[in-house]
């Protein structure tokens, strides 16, 4: 294994980059990703009508089902998902393997 090979340890989420397009949910072969969103209208000055955008409400990955294939990362058109090489999400029960957007965003590196 060379140094350029990515270590596939945990999937991190950048919630502000997620547009709730559902591509990751549809393409996941193990159906371990769940996503909920709502639509909001955004008014722009000078526009004839307001534009609508999807707003992420809930994003969860069930690591008890995840195959760590990385398809969700590859198909995300907005780079909201990425591999991160450090993790510690052991759990004594199955519920602890379900990580929501807050948990997944903690894996994303801060700008330091």
Secondary structure, 3 states (H helix, E strand, C coil): CCCCCCCCCEEEECHHHCCCCCHHHHHCCCCCEEEEEEEEEECCCCCCCCEEEEEEEEEEEECCCCCCCCHHHHHCCCCCEEEECCCCCCCCCHHHHEEEHHHHHCCCCCCC
